[in-house]
Amino acid sequence: MKITVVGLGYIGLPTALMFANHGQEVCGVDISESVLNKLTNGQIHIEEPGLQKELDKALMSGRFHARREVEPADTFIISVPTPNHSDTYKSCNLDYVESAVRSVLPVLEKGNTIIIESTIAPRSMVDHIYPMVEASGFTVGENVFLVHCPERVLPGQVIHELIYNNRIIGGITDACTEAGKAVYNTFVQGELLATTASAAEMSKLMENTYRDVNIALANELVKVCDELDIDALEVIDLANKHPRVNLHSPGPGVGGHCLAVDPYFIIEKAPRQTPLIQASRTVNSLMPSFIVQKVEDLLHNIAKPKIAVLGLTYKGNIDDIRESPAMEIFDQLVFHANYQVRAFDSHVQADFVSTDFKETIDEVDLVLILTDHHEFKNLKLEDFEAAASEVIILDTKNIATQLTNSDNYYNLGSLSKINTKTTHV
Ligand code: SAJ
């Protein structure tokens, strides 16, 4: 089978390589010259475990090449971004998807399949993509096949999850669904779940909304327990001993381009029916300011405090700082007239980020841990010898567990200690 994948980002590139390494002929398409150059020269342009090996293998086999223009194929897979519009409900911007579909139409032939993997608002396939394909003279379900198959892989585990996760295959008609199943059957070992395009759109969005709402509940619990002087993290551990309870982990906010984005695609389509989803978005969006407030409380009696921020990515062990609550907190602290702020993150290459841990913590009054990178797990008090003698540690991810017994250590379970201490000063 010949497959053309449009969009070689975090999902499109691994997907293209998996097809190539399972015997298909793959053309990867991207508009970025630098992405195309890198790939053609054998180099991946994103951090993802195992991906470089997959590219090496695909290039060696001669079954993968990267191009600027869409090539004819049996199957077209669209995997381009769907950002939020900046309107009231942050609605889904379909521009890239529509333009990718338009780039496919001139080479589309009878018998071909188009699959949209990008995350899209409910009914986008039926109301927007299907009319575009029909307008170009094809009959969907008869001589071309149109499918929504949302990507559902976790950054950091993409290669494994592409093979072993179940896939939702949502066709415009049953014949479309069957065509979609035949494509993923070439390498997916998870179950292929047949459904309609609209149900596929909605289930993908609800998976991430479920997480967002539950994280909001955990974050709200932190605020309640802070007020009532109860350890929220202990409460979560205890409640999760119940066989049917799964409280999520609180943190400095919800980032990434999935959990912090997808709920708005449901909200925009049904604003009056979604008070819970909207409230959860608000709770999670306010977490960065809540953490900054706690930093201010901790530092209120130090004249010109120095702060070291550890971790800027939106979650641990990745290099992605887009939609990162850690970045939002860092920016708010930098903006603070009184603070001197440095950031350390060995996964991020940017001029405002240090990759030298010792230099970052030199003489700092407060260390603020914002992501759960593996390397922070083993932090011990000795690692902070270069910091100020009474250095305070605020660990918003509860990751530096070897520090928990130290006097100046705080996590989201012990925030009420801050209030007690500051009122005694
Ligand atoms: N977070 C918490 N508390 C938690 C779990 C996560 O505060 O208990 C935060 C993280 O720190 C991060 C954000 O939420 O800032 C999102 O992290 P994540 O690991 O839950 O999700 P993503 O955005 O990296 O990937 C999600 C996944 N969806 C689900 O687990 C339902 C992934 O499977 C999807 O493919 C991806 O979204 C997507 O593309 O939609």
Residues whose N, C-alpha, C, O or C-beta is under 5 A from the ligand:
A	BS01	SAJ	E151 R152 V153 L154 P155 E207 N208 R211 I215 H248 S249 P250 G251 G253 V254 G255 G256 C258 L259 Y314 K315
